[in-house]
Amino acid sequence: MDKNEIKRANRKALPKFMLIMVICFIIGGTIGFCSAKYGLNTLAGGMTYIAPWLMLAAAVIVPVICVPIYQSATKLLASWDGENEEMSDTIDEKISIVLWVTSSALILSYFLIAASYANGFETFKTETSGALFLAGIISFLAIMIEAVIFQQKCVDTTKKMNPEKTASVYDTKFQKKWMESCDEAEKVMIGKCAFKAYAATNTVCTILSIVLAVCAPVFGIGFLPSLVVCLIWI
């Protein structure tokens, strides 16, 4: 591509880029104004009391969702002849759903446990708030245990379908050993997924950096959240 073609491509793309920037500026300004005007910063304090209940709900919901899906996958595996690819794909899909749900719950619980003691030592000033925090801790541990057990079960089920995979989920080098046991097609798929994850991380970090810049004056969160996002992004 010569210089003229490069300039034409840039001129063609620039108006759309500028329009997106203007729209983002308007949306960000509107959100910031409404937050300041209507006192939405009070929501941050409310999360301290809501977070333990949300963790308790997550600890109950995860097994309610995952147990039937996992049992369905194991029933299909028991009747699988080792050749039917459609059935194999269905089993993989069900296992993936269980892994996704447990991972999402675990990530959410990390946020909620931080939110539950965001008020510092004020969390323990009353018996009610202290009991709520204790319930949150128990729920957090329950979610962690559930995530480990379900993911171990899913990995073991996958190994039954693929005998060449021998790595234990509790092995500290699990990912390396699992990667080594993958065939070429699986490694190509992993490479494609890695690139998509890289692209998604860039997009998410861009959005988060903008959102946190707006939230800093509105919610008084300071610069640390933005710093963490930027460090990950770098």
Disulfide bonds with the S-S distance in Angstrom:
none
